[in-house]
Amino acid sequence: MAALLVALSITCGIAALTVLARLVAGDGLKPALRAASALEARKLPGPSGLDSWGAMLSAAHRQRGGGSVYAAAMALDNCKYQYPPAALLLMEVVPHPEGAHLCTRDAEAGAEVGAEPARPAWPAKRWIDLASQASLLATLALSLVLLRQALAACAPAQQATHRPEGGRSSIGGAGVAGLLAALGLSFFPLTWGHALGQIQVQLNLAMTAALCAMLAGRATLAGALLGLCCLFKPTYALFAAWALLRREWRLAAALLGVAAVGHGLALARYGLAVHLEYLEFLRGLGRVGESYWANQSLTGLLHRWLDPASALRWADAAFGSSARVQLAPPAFDWAAAGFPDEHAGVYVATVAFSLLLLGTAFWPVRGPTPGRGPMPALIPGHAPSALLARTLDLGVAMAAITMASPIVWLHHYGSFFALFVLALAVALQRPGGAANSRPGAAAVAPAEAVPAGRTAPTSRTTLVALALAYAMAGSVVLRPEAIFADRLSGLLGSLGLVGALLLLWQLWRLRRACTGAP
């Protein structure tokens, strides 16, 4: 519980300093409070935005009208449709509002709308909002399940069977659940997804559920959940490569099966042309990336360093002259849309960074893969579940695959809350960190004894690192114009990337200790 309190205290401290700094800068109390990302959960009871759903609705209208989905589909408030055609299958079952879903550029191009694009009433939107709220709360609930699963998997038998007297166990459990809920609601990538109206809220739930399923020994269910994610984010297909390398045959089969069915249905429903257009779109998008401050990837950081002003420039959803419904698929006019200029150095650095991350995740590890030998003990005198090491391995892959993309919006880090919980549970059970300080030592001899009531330095360092990773990945100053004033101060605006890297490093170390890798 102390580790949870430390993480929450750091986050609250960042929020308090943010509010104080904005008050000193002359903001009123309400604007100052709105600048603290830890308070974003206040928007949870309200309706979500249209960041994903508006884009999917607009693209569905374009597709039905015979237009270009990726070059011409534009969403309300300049949201861009960047999902695969398979994502449009969801809009086949969601009731549409009457009329077209059009943006300002459509009106400027002469589309048959009024002077201002209408925002038609959408009865299904309240159910979308409810689903977003329920998904976020379910993610928090499953994170608590994941914490308990991981603690049970790596705790010594005597701890698992010990029950304190006087009902302390239930009180402690309620306290941990409350702290975990507070941490989740303070984790900006989770709550911002709902505020924006992002399908990523549901994807975060699916990936958290996949970790729980993996730890419960249900690899097929984990694969099916990750396969669903692949219908919306093509980069998640890399999970299949990881599963095949790890001989996780059931997970790989379920993932590939679900993905094949979904994309096969989309191919039959929408045709080959739109899929080829999507591949061309991805190729161009991968080369230019996004420089907007919310892109917490290496690509975004480098673009902002080269052009600090671009941090506040949101790329328009309209791709140049591609607004008319019946316009043939054009070459994508990235410059006219406000994207950063293509830079060879940024592209090369991004590719190298992505390969390094994926190499970290995919590098062969010893131990608990299916069909292999027993795993060395993480806890002296107790052989931990092989499922725990496999789940840690999946967590490393999940973090690396997310960060390897050239565009990683803050809400994409929503799944990192579950990874933080998983790493925390394992770190809490490490007796003195001897396996961490001497890799492979736990496989040969018991860890060194630790005096009662004292936390070993390595274990304490790991917990502090996790708390810092949580705070950096989950906290943002919501006044980007104040943060991205110049190059040096703009580096502070990329702490989300730094926090994600720190969490990946801790997951990798814990996986290494758990498997006894040299």
C-alpha angles and dihedrals in degrees: 000000000000091000091053090050091051092052092047092046092053091049092048089048091054090049092049093049090048092053092045092049092050092049090051089049089058103262120142120247096263096049089046092053091047089057091064109089093200088071094055089102087078086081094058096092091051132073120288125237130252101248095125103011095050091049092049092047092050092047091050090054090049092050093050090049092053094248133135109282099200104030096037107025108104127174137212114285092014098292113163124225106229102152126109119265088257089071089066089067087076090059089056089071099036111086111243125222119246115273131019125308101234138168134215094268089059090058091047089052091056101260113163098264135108127271089279121035111253121239101215119209111263113200092187091059094082089056090049089053091049091049090051093051092046092048093053093049091045089053089056091048093050090048088060089049089050091051092052093044092052094046090050092048096055104028118105116256093249091056092047092054098039115103119188117228126247098038094287091139094062092043091050090047091053090048093051091047091051093048092047091051090050090050091049094049089048092051102101099204089060099047096037091059089063093044090054095044095243128173083214087083089068092042090054088054092049093050092047089050089049090057090050091048092049092051090049091054095253100126093159092059090046090053093048091052092050089047089058089053089054089063088068105028117037092195088069088069085083086077086074091057090049092049093050092049090050093046090241090152098168093049092046093048093049093045094048092043095053092042092048093050093047097046091040091056090048091050091051093044102043104022136234098285096069091048091053089048089052092053090052089048092051092048092055095041091051091055098048102030122179129289097193112125094246091064099096097187132108088255091057093046093051094046090050090049091053093044113017092184091062090070089080097040113101112204109241118243090229114090101212112274097354098106104107116098096230097041113130115245104280132197106278111260098211096169094053089051093057099253118145120267115268109261121191093208093053091048094049092047091049093051092047092048092048092050090050092052094046091045089055091052099041100040109120115263130196125240136022105042115128113281096016135109130284121290122244119250119275090188117044110254094011128087106215123221114278085220090066093057091046090050091049088051090052089049091054089050091048092053095044095046091050094049095043092073118098088228117049111163116201092253089058086071090063090101089058090077090070089046090053090051092049093049092045093053092053094043092052091059097049111112105221097326095261091142088054098047093043107034112219095011092115089061091059108033139001118274119263116275118261120210115251115269093016129108116219116241096242093050091048091048091053092051092048090049091052091049091051091047090053093049096047096044093042104041129075135169102233094212101083093170088066095045100042097049093121141354099274097045088044089065087068087060090063096060088113089069091046092051092049091051091049091052091048090052092051092047090050092050092049092048090049092051092044094053096038090235114176 
